[in-house]
Amino acid sequence: MFTLTTGELAAKLGAELEGAADVVLTGVADLRSAGPGQLAFATAPHFWPVAAASAAAAVIVPKNAKLDSPRPARLRAADADAAFTAACALFAPPPVVPPRGVHPQACVSPEAKLGADVSVGAFAVVEAGAEVGAGSTLYPQTYVGHEAKLGRDCLLYPFASVRERCVLGDRVILQNGAVIGADGFGYAVDAQGVRTKIPQVGIVVLEDDVEIGANATVDRARFGETRLGKGTKVDNLVMIAHNCVIGAHSVLCSPVGLAGTTTLGKHVICAGQAGLAGHLTVGDHAVVGAQAGVSKDLPGGQMYLGAPAVPRLEFGKSLAHVAGLPKLKEQLKALEARLAAVERGAGA
């Protein structure tokens, strides 16, 4: 079992320790379930009273945190979130590293190219012309299509698929069931209403350090590229349609849906269940709130809420007006009664 004392952990994290330096830590937990030997964290002020009452052996808090109780021991950090993330990495169980090489039950074309130190699991398929970069891991039952290219140290979990000619950069992670490069949803409709499939001849490009969640889909372009920028993170069950372009270090939460030819700038966040219509642009550093419906271009640098999505302040004003409708209704009824009384008096 891996252990650290509070003093040792404080030194590794560059944190200021308050309390005993010899408390032994064996793992991490949340504030409410943590017990002796466990480390927890509390970043926001409403968690500080919970931290003061926690049974945790130690807690990571911001430097300005106010805790009434002398225990648990506290490690004050300039960035408590980052400190706890680093602590979790220290206590995490060692990663399972599949054996290097090609499993005898894998199906790898003799025309495929595998880099050094690659692992290809049982029933994985690597088609002709595909390239898998050095250090990459293909877990059992993954699929790499014809002429697809994977960079170094990529990680494909079971049932992930990279379709023909698609390109992955270095350190790309595909969680279970992710599909990269399925056909875009495009059909031509004739005068009789019959739909004919439009060939989808483009590809998908995932730049370095992109991660795609379980059962998420990134469709290939009708022509050209569907592209996700460096460091972008995509949650489970997200749908990204053909010809979308997503800037670097953006985040798409489950189950966001992007229609075709949507462009997101850098560092954009799309919260849960947001939906974006096609052929629009969202600027850098924009935040699209949960369940927002985006139907037009949105400038960057602010948060948008509602359907149709509007700036947060405008949305808040609208909510305030809606909340005032019952009172307004009563005022209107009172005015109608007064008007009726005036009219009756005039008629007399």
Secondary structure, 3 states (H helix, E strand, C coil): CCCEEHHHHHHHHCCEEECCCCCEECEECCCCCCCCCEEEECCCHHHHHHHHHCCCCEEEEECCCCCCCCCCEEEEECCHHHHHHHHHHHHCCCCCCCCCEECCCCEECCCCEECCCCEECCCCEECCCCEECCCCEECCCCEECCCCEECCCCEECCCCEECCCCEECCCCEECCCCEEEECCCCEEECCCCCEEECCCCCEEEECCCCEECCCCEEECCCCCEEEECCCCEECCCCEECCCCEECCCCEECCCCEECCCCEECCCCEECCCCEECCCCEECCCCEECCCCEECCCECCCCEEECCCCEEHHHHHHHHHHHHCHHHHHHHHHHHHHHHHHHHHHHHC
